[in-house]
Amino acid sequence: MKCVECRIGETAQGPTSLTYTRPDSKLQVVVTGIPADVCSHCGEAYLSEEIAQEVFEIVDGILELGKTLKQGTLPIPQIEIHFGSETRMAA
Ligand SMILES: [Zn+2]
């Protein structure tokens, strides 16, 4: 389909990466290998509602857990979730 962000590129199936943060959570979640339709021009990724919901359910629990952590001296840790067994693509 035509990308609605840039109105130039066409989307094609490919993996995308998203980073989830929440102001009150002491964890960040980086999710890679999410199946999406990605714009060939601007890189905007379109997730199906079903996939977006599934990813959110996983990420939500981790971000909730991050609420219970105390801020220490270390920077906020990132937790990475990778879908798919294929070689990781550059983000
Ligand atoms: Zn685009």
PDB file of the backbone (N, CA, C, O) and the ligand in Angstrom, with CONECT records:
HET     ZN  A 101       1
ATOM      1  N   MET A   1       0.837  -1.203   0.000  1.00  0.00           N
ATOM      2  CA  MET A   1       0.000   0.000   0.000  1.00  0.00           C
ATOM      3  C   MET A   1       0.871   1.252   0.000  1.00  0.00           C
ATOM      4  O   MET A   1       2.061   1.196   0.309  1.00  0.00           O
ATOM      5  N   LYS A   2       0.273   2.358  -0.344  1.00  0.00           N
ATOM      6  CA  LYS A   2       0.975   3.645  -0.328  1.00  0.00           C
ATOM      7  C   LYS A   2       1.151   4.086   1.124  1.00  0.00           C
ATOM      8  O   LYS A   2       0.226   3.978   1.929  1.00  0.00           O
ATOM      9  N   CYS A   3       2.341   4.583   1.450  1.00  0.00           N
ATOM     10  CA  CYS A   3       2.602   5.056   2.802  1.00  0.00           C
ATOM     11  C   CYS A   3       1.809   6.337   3.076  1.00  0.00           C
ATOM     12  O   CYS A   3       1.848   7.275   2.279  1.00  0.00           O
ATOM     13  N   VAL A   4       1.101   6.376   4.185  1.00  0.00           N
ATOM     14  CA  VAL A   4       0.301   7.565   4.494  1.00  0.00           C
ATOM     15  C   VAL A   4       1.129   8.633   5.214  1.00  0.00           C
ATOM     16  O   VAL A   4       0.676   9.765   5.385  1.00  0.00           O
ATOM     17  N   GLU A   5       2.355   8.264   5.637  1.00  0.00           N
ATOM     18  CA  GLU A   5       3.218   9.246   6.301  1.00  0.00           C
ATOM     19  C   GLU A   5       3.870  10.181   5.285  1.00  0.00           C
ATOM     20  O   GLU A   5       3.738  11.402   5.362  1.00  0.00           O
ATOM     21  N   CYS A   6       4.578   9.574   4.330  1.00  0.00           N
ATOM     22  CA  CYS A   6       5.326  10.400   3.371  1.00  0.00           C
ATOM     23  C   CYS A   6       4.581  10.522   2.049  1.00  0.00           C
ATOM     24  O   CYS A   6       4.873  11.427   1.267  1.00  0.00           O
ATOM     25  N   ARG A   7       3.641   9.647   1.782  1.00  0.00           N
ATOM     26  CA  ARG A   7       2.870   9.635   0.538  1.00  0.00           C
ATOM     27  C   ARG A   7       3.741   9.456  -0.694  1.00  0.00           C
ATOM     28  O   ARG A   7       3.348   9.816  -1.804  1.00  0.00           O
ATOM     29  N   ILE A   8       4.923   8.899  -0.489  1.00  0.00           N
ATOM     30  CA  ILE A   8       5.827   8.680  -1.624  1.00  0.00           C
ATOM     31  C   ILE A   8       6.099   7.187  -1.783  1.00  0.00           C
ATOM     32  O   ILE A   8       5.958   6.619  -2.866  1.00  0.00           O
ATOM     33  N   GLY A   9       6.496   6.568  -0.660  1.00  0.00           N
ATOM     34  CA  GLY A   9       6.935   5.180  -0.717  1.00  0.00           C
ATOM     35  C   GLY A   9       5.773   4.199  -0.738  1.00  0.00           C
ATOM     36  O   GLY A   9       4.625   4.542  -0.455  1.00  0.00           O
ATOM     37  N   GLU A  10       6.120   2.958  -1.085  1.00  0.00           N
ATOM     38  CA  GLU A  10       5.185   1.845  -0.979  1.00  0.00           C
ATOM     39  C   GLU A  10       5.647   0.969   0.184  1.00  0.00           C
ATOM     40  O   GLU A  10       6.844   0.876   0.455  1.00  0.00           O
ATOM     41  N   THR A  11       4.718   0.340   0.861  1.00  0.00           N
ATOM     42  CA  THR A  11       5.107  -0.517   1.971  1.00  0.00           C
ATOM     43  C   THR A  11       5.311  -1.948   1.488  1.00  0.00           C
ATOM     44  O   THR A  11       4.644  -2.417   0.565  1.00  0.00           O
ATOM     45  N   ALA A  12       6.249  -2.625   2.138  1.00  0.00           N
ATOM     46  CA  ALA A  12       6.509  -4.037   1.870  1.00  0.00           C
ATOM     47  C   ALA A  12       6.707  -4.728   3.211  1.00  0.00           C
ATOM     48  O   ALA A  12       7.098  -4.102   4.197  1.00  0.00           O
ATOM     49  N   GLN A  13       6.429  -6.035   3.232  1.00  0.00           N
ATOM     50  CA  GLN A  13       6.573  -6.773   4.477  1.00  0.00           C
ATOM     51  C   GLN A  13       8.027  -6.841   4.898  1.00  0.00           C
ATOM     52  O   GLN A  13       8.906  -7.113   4.080  1.00  0.00           O
ATOM     53  N   GLY A  14       8.277  -6.596   6.160  1.00  0.00           N
ATOM     54  CA  GLY A  14       9.631  -6.686   6.682  1.00  0.00           C
ATOM     55  C   GLY A  14       9.611  -6.515   8.187  1.00  0.00           C
ATOM     56  O   GLY A  14       8.616  -6.073   8.762  1.00  0.00           O
ATOM     57  N   PRO A  15      10.735  -6.873   8.827  1.00  0.00           N
ATOM     58  CA  PRO A  15      10.790  -6.729  10.281  1.00  0.00           C
ATOM     59  C   PRO A  15      11.042  -5.272  10.680  1.00  0.00           C
ATOM     60  O   PRO A  15      11.699  -4.520   9.961  1.00  0.00           O
ATOM     61  N   THR A  16      10.514  -4.903  11.817  1.00  0.00           N
ATOM     62  CA  THR A  16      10.788  -3.576  12.342  1.00  0.00           C
ATOM     63  C   THR A  16      11.154  -3.679  13.814  1.00  0.00           C
ATOM     64  O   THR A  16      10.949  -4.719  14.440  1.00  0.00           O
ATOM     65  N   SER A  17      11.690  -2.610  14.357  1.00  0.00           N
ATOM     66  CA  SER A  17      12.084  -2.547  15.762  1.00  0.00           C
ATOM     67  C   SER A  17      11.369  -1.394  16.439  1.00  0.00           C
ATOM     68  O   SER A  17      11.185  -0.332  15.845  1.00  0.00           O
ATOM     69  N   LEU A  18      10.971  -1.602  17.666  1.00  0.00           N
ATOM     70  CA  LEU A  18      10.325  -0.539  18.426  1.00  0.00           C
ATOM     71  C   LEU A  18      10.899  -0.519  19.834  1.00  0.00           C
ATOM     72  O   LEU A  18      11.220  -1.565  20.398  1.00  0.00           O
ATOM     73  N   THR A  19      11.025   0.660  20.390  1.00  0.00           N
ATOM     74  CA  THR A  19      11.471   0.814  21.771  1.00  0.00           C
ATOM     75  C   THR A  19      10.312   1.348  22.603  1.00  0.00           C
ATOM     76  O   THR A  19       9.671   2.336  22.246  1.00  0.00           O
ATOM     77  N   TYR A  20      10.060   0.677  23.711  1.00  0.00           N
ATOM     78  CA  TYR A  20       8.948   1.067  24.583  1.00  0.00           C
ATOM     79  C   TYR A  20       9.500   1.609  25.891  1.00  0.00           C
ATOM     80  O   TYR A  20      10.337   0.978  26.537  1.00  0.00           O
ATOM     81  N   THR A  21       9.027   2.769  26.265  1.00  0.00           N
ATOM     82  CA  THR A  21       9.403   3.353  27.546  1.00  0.00           C
ATOM     83  C   THR A  21       8.142   3.884  28.211  1.00  0.00           C
ATOM     84  O   THR A  21       7.108   4.071  27.569  1.00  0.00           O
ATOM     85  N   ARG A  22       8.253   4.119  29.497  1.00  0.00           N
ATOM     86  CA  ARG A  22       7.146   4.709  30.241  1.00  0.00           C
ATOM     87  C   ARG A  22       7.780   5.571  31.329  1.00  0.00           C
ATOM     88  O   ARG A  22       8.736   5.138  31.973  1.00  0.00           O
ATOM     89  N   PRO A  23       7.272   6.769  31.546  1.00  0.00           N
ATOM     90  CA  PRO A  23       7.937   7.670  32.496  1.00  0.00           C
ATOM     91  C   PRO A  23       8.112   7.073  33.890  1.00  0.00           C
ATOM     92  O   PRO A  23       9.103   7.358  34.561  1.00  0.00           O
ATOM     93  N   ASP A  24       7.171   6.254  34.330  1.00  0.00           N
ATOM     94  CA  ASP A  24       7.238   5.733  35.693  1.00  0.00           C
ATOM     95  C   ASP A  24       7.878   4.353  35.769  1.00  0.00           C
ATOM     96  O   ASP A  24       7.896   3.742  36.837  1.00  0.00           O
ATOM     97  N   SER A  25       8.406   3.852  34.650  1.00  0.00           N
ATOM     98  CA  SER A  25       9.013   2.521  34.652  1.00  0.00           C
ATOM     99  C   SER A  25      10.520   2.637  34.567  1.00  0.00           C
ATOM    100  O   SER A  25      11.045   3.437  33.793  1.00  0.00           O
ATOM    101  N   LYS A  26      11.225   1.834  35.366  1.00  0.00           N
ATOM    102  CA  LYS A  26      12.682   1.866  35.386  1.00  0.00           C
ATOM    103  C   LYS A  26      13.268   0.819  34.445  1.00  0.00           C
ATOM    104  O   LYS A  26      14.414   0.402  34.611  1.00  0.00           O
ATOM    105  N   LEU A  27      12.497   0.402  33.475  1.00  0.00           N
ATOM    106  CA  LEU A  27      12.984  -0.505  32.441  1.00  0.00           C
ATOM    107  C   LEU A  27      12.578   0.033  31.074  1.00  0.00           C
ATOM    108  O   LEU A  27      11.537   0.674  30.923  1.00  0.00           O
ATOM    109  N   GLN A  28      13.423  -0.243  30.083  1.00  0.00           N
ATOM    110  CA  GLN A  28      13.074   0.044  28.701  1.00  0.00           C
ATOM    111  C   GLN A  28      13.019  -1.279  27.961  1.00  0.00           C
ATOM    112  O   GLN A  28      13.800  -2.186  28.245  1.00  0.00           O
ATOM    113  N   VAL A  29      12.113  -1.392  27.026  1.00  0.00           N
ATOM    114  CA  VAL A  29      11.989  -2.632  26.281  1.00  0.00           C
ATOM    115  C   VAL A  29      12.212  -2.345  24.798  1.00  0.00           C
ATOM    116  O   VAL A  29      11.527  -1.515  24.200  1.00  0.00           O
ATOM    117  N   VAL A  30      13.184  -3.049  24.218  1.00  0.00           N
ATOM    118  CA  VAL A  30      13.460  -2.929  22.793  1.00  0.00           C
ATOM    119  C   VAL A  30      12.968  -4.210  22.135  1.00  0.00           C
ATOM    120  O   VAL A  30      13.426  -5.301  22.477  1.00  0.00           O
ATOM    121  N   VAL A  31      12.049  -4.087  21.204  1.00  0.00           N
ATOM    122  CA  VAL A  31      11.502  -5.256  20.529  1.00  0.00           C
ATOM    123  C   VAL A  31      11.963  -5.222  19.075  1.00  0.00           C
ATOM    124  O   VAL A  31      11.717  -4.252  18.358  1.00  0.00           O
ATOM    125  N   THR A  32      12.631  -6.285  18.650  1.00  0.00           N
ATOM    126  CA  THR A  32      13.108  -6.348  17.266  1.00  0.00           C
ATOM    127  C   THR A  32      12.461  -7.531  16.551  1.00  0.00           C
ATOM    128  O   THR A  32      11.959  -8.463  17.180  1.00  0.00           O
ATOM    129  N   GLY A  33      12.486  -7.467  15.239  1.00  0.00           N
ATOM    130  CA  GLY A  33      11.950  -8.560  14.432  1.00  0.00           C
ATOM    131  C   GLY A  33      10.436  -8.623  14.417  1.00  0.00           C
ATOM    132  O   GLY A  33       9.859  -9.686  14.191  1.00  0.00           O
ATOM    133  N   ILE A  34       9.789  -7.491  14.656  1.00  0.00           N
ATOM    134  CA  ILE A  34       8.325  -7.474  14.611  1.00  0.00           C
ATOM    135  C   ILE A  34       7.886  -7.481  13.144  1.00  0.00           C
ATOM    136  O   ILE A  34       8.307  -6.618  12.374  1.00  0.00           O
ATOM    137  N   PRO A  35       7.055  -8.432  12.753  1.00  0.00           N
ATOM    138  CA  PRO A  35       6.583  -8.423  11.365  1.00  0.00           C
ATOM    139  C   PRO A  35       5.685  -7.207  11.131  1.00  0.00           C
ATOM    140  O   PRO A  35       4.740  -6.969  11.882  1.00  0.00           O
ATOM    141  N   ALA A  36       5.989  -6.451  10.094  1.00  0.00           N
ATOM    142  CA  ALA A  36       5.249  -5.219   9.825  1.00  0.00           C
ATOM    143  C   ALA A  36       5.286  -4.934   8.334  1.00  0.00           C
ATOM    144  O   ALA A  36       5.975  -5.615   7.574  1.00  0.00           O
ATOM    145  N   ASP A  37       4.539  -3.925   7.926  1.00  0.00           N
ATOM    146  CA  ASP A  37       4.665  -3.375   6.577  1.00  0.00           C
ATOM    147  C   ASP A  37       5.496  -2.107   6.711  1.00  0.00           C
ATOM    148  O   ASP A  37       5.109  -1.165   7.402  1.00  0.00           O
ATOM    149  N   VAL A  38       6.634  -2.096   6.044  1.00  0.00           N
ATOM    150  CA  VAL A  38       7.588  -1.000   6.215  1.00  0.00           C
ATOM    151  C   VAL A  38       7.683  -0.188   4.928  1.00  0.00           C
ATOM    152  O   VAL A  38       7.776  -0.749   3.836  1.00  0.00           O
ATOM    153  N   CYS A  39       7.659   1.126   5.062  1.00  0.00           N
ATOM    154  CA  CYS A  39       7.726   2.020   3.906  1.00  0.00           C
ATOM    155  C   CYS A  39       9.129   2.003   3.310  1.00  0.00           C
ATOM    156  O   CYS A  39      10.124   2.086   4.030  1.00  0.00           O
ATOM    157  N   SER A  40       9.193   1.894   1.992  1.00  0.00           N
ATOM    158  CA  SER A  40      10.480   1.848   1.305  1.00  0.00           C
ATOM    159  C   SER A  40      11.153   3.214   1.294  1.00  0.00           C
ATOM    160  O   SER A  40      12.360   3.309   1.073  1.00  0.00           O
ATOM    161  N   HIS A  41      10.390   4.258   1.526  1.00  0.00           N
ATOM    162  CA  HIS A  41      10.946   5.607   1.436  1.00  0.00           C
ATOM    163  C   HIS A  41      11.330   6.172   2.805  1.00  0.00           C
ATOM    164  O   HIS A  41      12.474   6.575   3.010  1.00  0.00           O
ATOM    165  N   CYS A  42      10.380   6.201   3.736  1.00  0.00           N
ATOM    166  CA  CYS A  42      10.647   6.864   5.025  1.00  0.00           C
ATOM    167  C   CYS A  42      10.857   5.876   6.168  1.00  0.00           C
ATOM    168  O   CYS A  42      11.272   6.273   7.257  1.00  0.00           O
ATOM    169  N   GLY A  43      10.578   4.608   5.937  1.00  0.00           N
ATOM    170  CA  GLY A  43      10.819   3.625   6.977  1.00  0.00           C
ATOM    171  C   GLY A  43       9.703   3.488   8.000  1.00  0.00           C
ATOM    172  O   GLY A  43       9.819   2.705   8.943  1.00  0.00           O
ATOM    173  N   GLU A  44       8.634   4.235   7.824  1.00  0.00           N
ATOM    174  CA  GLU A  44       7.489   4.107   8.726  1.00  0.00           C
ATOM    175  C   GLU A  44       6.988   2.666   8.707  1.00  0.00           C
ATOM    176  O   GLU A  44       6.836   2.061   7.646  1.00  0.00           O
ATOM    177  N   ALA A  45       6.731   2.120   9.914  1.00  0.00           N
ATOM    178  CA  ALA A  45       6.300   0.730  10.005  1.00  0.00           C
ATOM    179  C   ALA A  45       4.838   0.664  10.420  1.00  0.00           C
ATOM    180  O   ALA A  45       4.406   1.366  11.335  1.00  0.00           O
ATOM    181  N   TYR A  46       4.091  -0.181   9.742  1.00  0.00           N
ATOM    182  CA  TYR A  46       2.673  -0.366  10.048  1.00  0.00           C
ATOM    183  C   TYR A  46       2.468  -1.761  10.606  1.00  0.00           C
ATOM    184  O   TYR A  46       2.743  -2.757   9.938  1.00  0.00           O
ATOM    185  N   LEU A  47       1.981  -1.821  11.839  1.00  0.00           N
ATOM    186  CA  LEU A  47       1.720  -3.103  12.475  1.00  0.00           C
ATOM    187  C   LEU A  47       0.240  -3.431  12.360  1.00  0.00           C
ATOM    188  O   LEU A  47      -0.615  -2.549  12.447  1.00  0.00           O
ATOM    189  N   SER A  48      -0.047  -4.694  12.166  1.00  0.00           N
ATOM    190  CA  SER A  48      -1.448  -5.099  12.220  1.00  0.00           C
ATOM    191  C   SER A  48      -1.922  -4.958  13.661  1.00  0.00           C
ATOM    192  O   SER A  48      -1.129  -5.027  14.600  1.00  0.00           O
ATOM    193  N   GLU A  49      -3.217  -4.761  13.820  1.00  0.00           N
ATOM    194  CA  GLU A  49      -3.773  -4.565  15.156  1.00  0.00           C
ATOM    195  C   GLU A  49      -3.484  -5.767  16.052  1.00  0.00           C
ATOM    196  O   GLU A  49      -3.209  -5.621  17.243  1.00  0.00           O
ATOM    197  N   GLU A  50      -3.552  -6.954  15.456  1.00  0.00           N
ATOM    198  CA  GLU A  50      -3.333  -8.189  16.211  1.00  0.00           C
ATOM    199  C   GLU A  50      -1.895  -8.251  16.730  1.00  0.00           C
ATOM    200  O   GLU A  50      -1.661  -8.577  17.894  1.00  0.00           O
ATOM    201  N   ILE A  51      -0.947  -7.939  15.869  1.00  0.00           N
ATOM    202  CA  ILE A  51       0.464  -7.987  16.271  1.00  0.00           C
ATOM    203  C   ILE A  51       0.764  -6.893  17.277  1.00  0.00           C
ATOM    204  O   ILE A  51       1.465  -7.129  18.260  1.00  0.00           O
ATOM    205  N   ALA A  52       0.241  -5.699  17.042  1.00  0.00           N
ATOM    206  CA  ALA A  52       0.479  -4.593  17.978  1.00  0.00           C
ATOM    207  C   ALA A  52      -0.032  -4.960  19.367  1.00  0.00           C
ATOM    208  O   ALA A  52       0.606  -4.644  20.372  1.00  0.00           O
ATOM    209  N   GLN A  53      -1.170  -5.619  19.423  1.00  0.00           N
ATOM    210  CA  GLN A  53      -1.760  -6.010  20.695  1.00  0.00           C
ATOM    211  C   GLN A  53      -0.915  -7.075  21.390  1.00  0.00           C
ATOM    212  O   GLN A  53      -0.687  -7.011  22.598  1.00  0.00           O
ATOM    213  N   GLU A  54      -0.456  -8.050  20.612  1.00  0.00           N
ATOM    214  CA  GLU A  54       0.367  -9.119  21.197  1.00  0.00           C
ATOM    215  C   GLU A  54       1.670  -8.563  21.760  1.00  0.00           C
ATOM    216  O   GLU A  54       2.092  -8.938  22.854  1.00  0.00           O
ATOM    217  N   VAL A  55       2.303  -7.667  21.008  1.00  0.00           N
ATOM    218  CA  VAL A  55       3.555  -7.061  21.472  1.00  0.00           C
ATOM    219  C   VAL A  55       3.280  -6.246  22.725  1.00  0.00           C
ATOM    220  O   VAL A  55       4.043  -6.300  23.689  1.00  0.00           O
ATOM    221  N   PHE A  56       2.193  -5.495  22.709  1.00  0.00           N
ATOM    222  CA  PHE A  56       1.881  -4.649  23.856  1.00  0.00           C
ATOM    223  C   PHE A  56       1.680  -5.474  25.119  1.00  0.00           C
ATOM    224  O   PHE A  56       2.100  -5.073  26.204  1.00  0.00           O
ATOM    225  N   GLU A  57       1.044  -6.611  24.975  1.00  0.00           N
ATOM    226  CA  GLU A  57       0.784  -7.445  26.158  1.00  0.00           C
ATOM    227  C   GLU A  57       2.072  -7.943  26.790  1.00  0.00           C
ATOM    228  O   GLU A  57       2.177  -8.024  28.014  1.00  0.00           O
ATOM    229  N   ILE A  58       3.059  -8.279  25.955  1.00  0.00           N
ATOM    230  CA  ILE A  58       4.351  -8.717  26.484  1.00  0.00           C
ATOM    231  C   ILE A  58       5.070  -7.548  27.140  1.00  0.00           C
ATOM    232  O   ILE A  58       5.570  -7.651  28.260  1.00  0.00           O
ATOM    233  N   VAL A  59       5.109  -6.439  26.419  1.00  0.00           N
ATOM    234  CA  VAL A  59       5.871  -5.271  26.878  1.00  0.00           C
ATOM    235  C   VAL A  59       5.243  -4.669  28.131  1.00  0.00           C
ATOM    236  O   VAL A  59       5.947  -4.209  29.030  1.00  0.00           O
ATOM    237  N   ASP A  60       3.932  -4.677  28.179  1.00  0.00           N
ATOM    238  CA  ASP A  60       3.224  -4.049  29.288  1.00  0.00           C
ATOM    239  C   ASP A  60       3.619  -4.657  30.630  1.00  0.00           C
ATOM    240  O   ASP A  60       3.807  -3.945  31.617  1.00  0.00           O
ATOM    241  N   GLY A  61       3.741  -5.986  30.653  1.00  0.00           N
ATOM    242  CA  GLY A  61       4.108  -6.654  31.891  1.00  0.00           C
ATOM    243  C   GLY A  61       5.508  -6.282  32.350  1.00  0.00           C
ATOM    244  O   GLY A  61       5.767  -6.145  33.546  1.00  0.00           O
ATOM    245  N   ILE A  62       6.409  -6.120  31.387  1.00  0.00           N
ATOM    246  CA  ILE A  62       7.789  -5.763  31.739  1.00  0.00           C
ATOM    247  C   ILE A  62       7.848  -4.325  32.240  1.00  0.00           C
ATOM    248  O   ILE A  62       8.541  -4.031  33.214  1.00  0.00           O
ATOM    249  N   LEU A  63       7.123  -3.433  31.578  1.00  0.00           N
ATOM    250  CA  LEU A  63       7.103  -2.037  32.018  1.00  0.00           C
ATOM    251  C   LEU A  63       6.467  -1.919  33.407  1.00  0.00           C
ATOM    252  O   LEU A  63       6.881  -1.091  34.219  1.00  0.00           O
ATOM    253  N   GLU A  64       5.469  -2.745  33.665  1.00  0.00           N
ATOM    254  CA  GLU A  64       4.851  -2.757  35.001  1.00  0.00           C
ATOM    255  C   GLU A  64       5.876  -3.179  36.048  1.00  0.00           C
ATOM    256  O   GLU A  64       5.969  -2.588  37.123  1.00  0.00           O
ATOM    257  N   LEU A  65       6.643  -4.216  35.709  1.00  0.00           N
ATOM    258  CA  LEU A  65       7.689  -4.681  36.620  1.00  0.00           C
ATOM    259  C   LEU A  65       8.683  -3.561  36.896  1.00  0.00           C
ATOM    260  O   LEU A  65       9.179  -3.422  38.015  1.00  0.00           O
ATOM    261  N   GLY A  66       8.972  -2.762  35.871  1.00  0.00           N
ATOM    262  CA  GLY A  66       9.919  -1.655  36.006  1.00  0.00           C
ATOM    263  C   GLY A  66       9.465  -0.600  36.991  1.00  0.00           C
ATOM    264  O   GLY A  66      10.285   0.159  37.508  1.00  0.00           O
ATOM    265  N   LYS A  67       8.167  -0.542  37.261  1.00  0.00           N
ATOM    266  CA  LYS A  67       7.649   0.421  38.242  1.00  0.00           C
ATOM    267  C   LYS A  67       8.109   0.090  39.649  1.00  0.00           C
ATOM    268  O   LYS A  67       8.236   0.974  40.496  1.00  0.00           O
ATOM    269  N   THR A  68       8.358  -1.198  39.894  1.00  0.00           N
ATOM    270  CA  THR A  68       8.671  -1.628  41.246  1.00  0.00           C
ATOM    271  C   THR A  68      10.154  -1.479  41.555  1.00  0.00           C
ATOM    272  O   THR A  68      10.562  -1.618  42.709  1.00  0.00           O
ATOM    273  N   LEU A  69      10.969  -1.198  40.535  1.00  0.00           N
ATOM    274  CA  LEU A  69      12.411  -1.096  40.751  1.00  0.00           C
ATOM    275  C   LEU A  69      12.772   0.281  41.284  1.00  0.00           C
ATOM    276  O   LEU A  69      12.165   1.293  40.932  1.00  0.00           O
ATOM    277  N   LYS A  70      13.768   0.282  42.134  1.00  0.00           N
ATOM    278  CA  LYS A  70      14.273   1.563  42.635  1.00  0.00           C
ATOM    279  C   LYS A  70      15.330   2.095  41.674  1.00  0.00           C
ATOM    280  O   LYS A  70      16.079   1.330  41.067  1.00  0.00           O
ATOM    281  N   GLN A  71      15.375   3.387  41.549  1.00  0.00           N
ATOM    282  CA  GLN A  71      16.421   3.997  40.722  1.00  0.00           C
ATOM    283  C   GLN A  71      17.752   3.872  41.436  1.00  0.00           C
ATOM    284  O   GLN A  71      17.931   4.432  42.518  1.00  0.00           O
ATOM    285  N   GLY A  72      18.686   3.147  40.846  1.00  0.00           N
ATOM    286  CA  GLY A  72      20.008   3.017  41.434  1.00  0.00           C
ATOM    287  C   GLY A  72      20.976   3.966  40.753  1.00  0.00           C
ATOM    288  O   GLY A  72      20.587   5.014  40.237  1.00  0.00           O
ATOM    289  N   THR A  73      22.235   3.583  40.760  1.00  0.00           N
ATOM    290  CA  THR A  73      23.246   4.425  40.114  1.00  0.00           C
ATOM    291  C   THR A  73      23.444   4.036  38.662  1.00  0.00           C
ATOM    292  O   THR A  73      24.006   4.806  37.884  1.00  0.00           O
ATOM    293  N   LEU A  74      22.988   2.848  38.288  1.00  0.00           N
ATOM    294  CA  LEU A  74      23.116   2.411  36.904  1.00  0.00           C
ATOM    295  C   LEU A  74      22.095   3.119  36.028  1.00  0.00           C
ATOM    296  O   LEU A  74      21.043   3.534  36.515  1.00  0.00           O
ATOM    297  N   PRO A  75      22.390   3.261  34.750  1.00  0.00           N
ATOM    298  CA  PRO A  75      21.369   3.785  33.837  1.00  0.00           C
ATOM    299  C   PRO A  75      20.202   2.797  33.714  1.00  0.00           C
ATOM    300  O   PRO A  75      20.320   1.637  34.107  1.00  0.00           O
ATOM    301  N   ILE A  76      19.105   3.256  33.182  1.00  0.00           N
ATOM    302  CA  ILE A  76      17.925   2.402  33.017  1.00  0.00           C
ATOM    303  C   ILE A  76      18.268   1.232  32.088  1.00  0.00           C
ATOM    304  O   ILE A  76      18.692   1.448  30.953  1.00  0.00           O
ATOM    305  N   PRO A  77      18.087  -0.005  32.564  1.00  0.00           N
ATOM    306  CA  PRO A  77      18.422  -1.146  31.720  1.00  0.00           C
ATOM    307  C   PRO A  77      17.412  -1.347  30.585  1.00  0.00           C
ATOM    308  O   PRO A  77      16.222  -1.061  30.716  1.00  0.00           O
ATOM    309  N   GLN A  78      17.940  -1.850  29.474  1.00  0.00           N
ATOM    310  CA  GLN A  78      17.082  -2.193  28.338  1.00  0.00           C
ATOM    311  C   GLN A  78      16.923  -3.701  28.281  1.00  0.00           C
ATOM    312  O   GLN A  78      17.888  -4.453  28.420  1.00  0.00           O
ATOM    313  N   ILE A  79      15.705  -4.120  28.076  1.00  0.00           N
ATOM    314  CA  ILE A  79      15.420  -5.533  27.889  1.00  0.00           C
ATOM    315  C   ILE A  79      15.076  -5.714  26.425  1.00  0.00           C
ATOM    316  O   ILE A  79      14.223  -5.006  25.890  1.00  0.00           O
ATOM    317  N   GLU A  80      15.744  -6.669  25.770  1.00  0.00           N
ATOM    318  CA  GLU A  80      15.522  -6.838  24.344  1.00  0.00           C
ATOM    319  C   GLU A  80      14.733  -8.112  24.079  1.00  0.00           C
ATOM    320  O   GLU A  80      15.041  -9.179  24.610  1.00  0.00           O
ATOM    321  N   ILE A  81      13.727  -7.977  23.259  1.00  0.00           N
ATOM    322  CA  ILE A  81      12.920  -9.116  22.835  1.00  0.00           C
ATOM    323  C   ILE A  81      13.064  -9.215  21.330  1.00  0.00           C
ATOM    324  O   ILE A  81      12.836  -8.241  20.613  1.00  0.00           O
ATOM    325  N   HIS A  82      13.437 -10.377  20.858  1.00  0.00           N
ATOM    326  CA  HIS A  82      13.610 -10.551  19.421  1.00  0.00           C
ATOM    327  C   HIS A  82      12.694 -11.653  18.902  1.00  0.00           C
ATOM    328  O   HIS A  82      12.697 -12.772  19.414  1.00  0.00           O
ATOM    329  N   PHE A  83      11.928 -11.327  17.901  1.00  0.00           N
ATOM    330  CA  PHE A  83      11.052 -12.314  17.270  1.00  0.00           C
ATOM    331  C   PHE A  83      11.715 -12.857  16.022  1.00  0.00           C
ATOM    332  O   PHE A  83      12.396 -12.135  15.294  1.00  0.00           O
ATOM    333  N   GLY A  84      11.508 -14.124  15.790  1.00  0.00           N
ATOM    334  CA  GLY A  84      11.978 -14.713  14.543  1.00  0.00           C
ATOM    335  C   GLY A  84      13.363 -15.301  14.708  1.00  0.00           C
ATOM    336  O   GLY A  84      14.151 -14.836  15.532  1.00  0.00           O
ATOM    337  N   SER A  85      13.657 -16.317  13.930  1.00  0.00           N
ATOM    338  CA  SER A  85      14.940 -16.988  14.042  1.00  0.00           C
ATOM    339  C   SER A  85      15.886 -16.540  12.938  1.00  0.00           C
ATOM    340  O   SER A  85      17.044 -16.955  12.902  1.00  0.00           O
ATOM    341  N   GLU A  86      15.403 -15.702  12.047  1.00  0.00           N
ATOM    342  CA  GLU A  86      16.257 -15.254  10.939  1.00  0.00           C
ATOM    343  C   GLU A  86      17.355 -14.332  11.466  1.00  0.00           C
ATOM    344  O   GLU A  86      17.252 -13.797  12.570  1.00  0.00           O
ATOM    345  N   THR A  87      18.370 -14.160  10.692  1.00  0.00           N
ATOM    346  CA  THR A  87      19.462 -13.260  11.063  1.00  0.00           C
ATOM    347  C   THR A  87      18.891 -11.874  11.308  1.00  0.00           C
ATOM    348  O   THR A  87      18.055 -11.379  10.551  1.00  0.00           O
ATOM    349  N   ARG A  88      19.360 -11.269  12.374  1.00  0.00           N
ATOM    350  CA  ARG A  88      18.815  -9.963  12.718  1.00  0.00           C
ATOM    351  C   ARG A  88      19.165  -8.925  11.637  1.00  0.00           C
ATOM    352  O   ARG A  88      20.285  -8.878  11.129  1.00  0.00           O
ATOM    353  N   MET A  89      18.187  -8.118  11.316  1.00  0.00           N
ATOM    354  CA  MET A  89      18.409  -7.056  10.349  1.00  0.00           C
ATOM    355  C   MET A  89      18.787  -5.781  11.092  1.00  0.00           C
ATOM    356  O   MET A  89      18.373  -5.583  12.234  1.00  0.00           O
ATOM    357  N   ALA A  90      19.544  -4.942  10.475  1.00  0.00           N
ATOM    358  CA  ALA A  90      19.902  -3.649  11.069  1.00  0.00           C
ATOM    359  C   ALA A  90      18.641  -2.815  11.269  1.00  0.00           C
ATOM    360  O   ALA A  90      17.759  -2.782  10.411  1.00  0.00           O
ATOM    361  N   ALA A  91      18.572  -2.156  12.396  1.00  0.00           N
ATOM    362  CA  ALA A  91      17.371  -1.372  12.706  1.00  0.00           C
ATOM    363  C   ALA A  91      17.314  -0.142  11.803  1.00  0.00           C
ATOM    364  O   ALA A  91      16.380   0.654  11.901  1.00  0.00           O
TER     365      ALA A  91
HETATM  366 ZN    ZN A 101       6.745   6.550   3.882  1.00  0.00          ZN2+
END
